[in-house]
Every structure is written in structure tokens, then in C-alpha cells.
Amino acid sequence: MAATTVAALACAGTGQRAEAFVETDSAGVRITDTKEPAWASGEAWTIDSVPLLDIGSAEGDEPFLLNGAESALRTPDGGVLFANTGTHEVRFFDAGGRFVRSVGRRGDGPGEFGEYSFMMITPAESELLVADEMHNRVNVFGYDGTFLRTVRLEIPTGRARPSLSGAHGSDWVVSSASGRNASKSGVWWRDTVKYLRYRPDGSYLDSIVSVPAGPQWPFSFRGYMTFISVPMTVDHAVLVDSSGLFVRASDGPEVEHWTVDGKLRSRHRWNGGARRRAADIADRYQEEWLKGADSNFRAMIDAFYRSDPVLPKYVATHSRIAAGPQGTIWVQHYYTDWETARRWDVLNRSGRWLGTVDMPARHWLYYAGNDFALAWHRDSLDVEHVTIHRLRRPSEKR
């Protein structure tokens, strides 16, 4: 295994040089490790807290009353569209934030939705794909909202219903869990999620990669086996783009890059900082979990803790993955319900950690473009907003 030092920093007070970015090769897999961010003072990217565009209000016209806004996208002409899952429709707005149209409704027919699960624009930017996991299908619309067709997804043998996760070229990337449950209580249980390649007619092509799902704790509640995600842990995360799949399956700062033909191309690690001990926040976590809970949910959580669950030693460091400008990969720092910071680590295409970007407090990032960040948040009145914020990039180095 040959290592190549790509960058180095001076060690304070020693005169020695410490390797800041190291790249090695392990059986054809690139391994990168970044000790310090590449951005120097004044080079870090920032996001304005005041939005350029804000869609959402507490009262007024129905299109601006948001209920479960998900999968927001920005169109090439600057418009915004998102799935308003509470009303089972996709809403379109122009670049000025004016409502244009909505498509879809609850139902079983063509262009209708039983259970919205994911939405994306095809890489060629010619079609809008809206997944309906309940009916095991994808509704395909034109950019103007015109319904084109419904595609039913083939279910692989021995797997659960597939769910659209992205697209690579003309093919679709679909995820499917094993469909199995834990056979006994009292131990951590992880499902396995397979990422599969499909043709755009819904037929299965081949398997790409299997990823362990987040840990769950099985326990008995009111005579039934019940599952709860283990507190302070996270599920895996996957981002699909033109180069393949970026996978975060570890609970630390690490991302793998897989090709769509199932080859592990690279593994990127970086300095995620000191890890928090789960025991230090476990009591607060339980208190926040029960805030506002109804009697049924409270009874289930009480049963969970009476089952003597095995909690992790350390809190997870990172969670979601999002796309950024210039092919950057953004990986979100883990946060609890009571924490307001939304911080993202930014990696370039080579796997080098550039630095961190802070979203406005409690803002959920959909993705970032060349000069904008598309986000969602609830205000102090519990009103949902989809917003566009200016992304400032003073440095295009590295």
C-alpha cells in the first residue's frame, strides 16, 4: 500500500510538518484522510440567514399553506417545486415565488398518490419522477406538470417493495430492504438495504451495493414485537449522482464512493472532532423524546426503557448526505431535537475535507447549488417554509 501526502501543515511550536491530507491505495480502492480543513481564513463558504425567497405562510391562499413539504427542487429557470405530502400533490412556483400550478391528489389512479416517498428531476432535466411507495410505482410528469405515464417497479425476489432513490444516466437507482424483522428481543438488530439498478420501464437490472440500516431495538409492547431506532444512532445515508453512489454507513466521519456496477472506488475519512459520550446526554434525550407525547406513545417509550435497551457508547457524528456545487459532497453533523445548529462538512470530488458550512438555525437543507441553498424550516408559530438562501463562496481553490 503506497501513501502519497497531498498537503501538509506546520505543527505549532515544533517546526515539523504534519500531513493534512493523505491519499493511499488499498487493493485498488482510494483511501483519503483529511486531518485539517483545506479552507484557510476568509475562504470558507457561508449561507445568508435572510432568504432570497420564502414560500409559506400561516394564513392566506391555499398553495402557500404548507403541510409536509418534502423533496424541494429548483428548476433551471429559477422556479421551485416540492411535494406537499399532506395534500398528496406537487406544487410549482416561479422564480418570484408566485404559485403556478399543482399536480396530483390522493388516489390510486394515474398521476395520483397513495403514499409519496421521493421526488427528483432526471439527469437530462426532461422529466419529473414522483415515487408512490404504497402502490410500488413512479408517476412521471413533464417539466410543466403534464402527466406522462406511470411506471410500476418490479419487486426482486425475497426483497421488500422497492423505493426510488435517484438516477444514473438513463437508469434509476432503487433501494429495497430485506423485508425481514428481528426474531428475538433484547439485542440490536440491523436490516440490510440493497441499492439496485432499474431500467426506466421499471424492470430490474442488477444489484449495486448492500448497506446496513441503522440499529433498532426490538422489545415487547402490548403483546407485540415492536421496533424503535436506537437513540443517538443514525440510519445510513446515500446520495446518487452521475458518478455513482456516495454512502455513509459508518457512525463516524466516513463516506464511501461506489460505482453503479458495484465497485468500491474510494473511501473518504476526515477529522470529525471529539466524540460525545452517549451517557452524557441520555437523560436529556429521554426527556425531549417524551415532550408533547400522547399517552400511547409515552406508554411505548416507557416500555422501551423498561426493556433495558443497550445504548451506544458514543453519539453518532454525522447523518445525512446532500449535493453541493462543483460536485462537492455535504455531510451533516448529527444533532439532537434540542440543538439548533445545522452544520455540514464539505468534501470535494477528491475526498478532501474543505471545511464546514452552517445553515441558518433549525433549517433543513435539501441541497446547494452554485450560489444558493434550498431549505425548509418551521418558524416559531409552527408554520412551514421552503426558502432559498444565498450561498457565498469567496474561494474556489482546491
Buried (B, 14 or more C-beta within 10 A) or exposed (E): EEEEEBBBEEEEEEEEEEBBBBBBEEEEBBBBBBBBBBBEEEBBBEBBEEBBBBBBBEEEEEBBBBEEBBBBBBBEEEBBBBBBBBBBBBBBBEBEBEBBBBBBEEEEEEBBBBEBBBBBBBBEEEBBBBBBBEBBBBBBBEBEBEBEEBBEBBBBEEBBBBBBBBBBEEBBBBBBBBEEEBEEBBEBBBBEBBBBBBEBEBEBBEBBBEBEBBBBBBBEBEEEEBBBEBBBBBBBBBBBBEBBBBBBBBBEBBBBBBBBEBEBBBBBBBBBEEBBEBEEBBEEBEEBBEEEEEEEEEEBBEBBEEBEBEBBEBBBBBBBBBBBBEEBBBBBBBBBEEBEEBBBBBBBEBBBBBBBBBBBEBBBBBBBEEEBBBBBBBEEEEBBBBBBBBBEBEBEEB
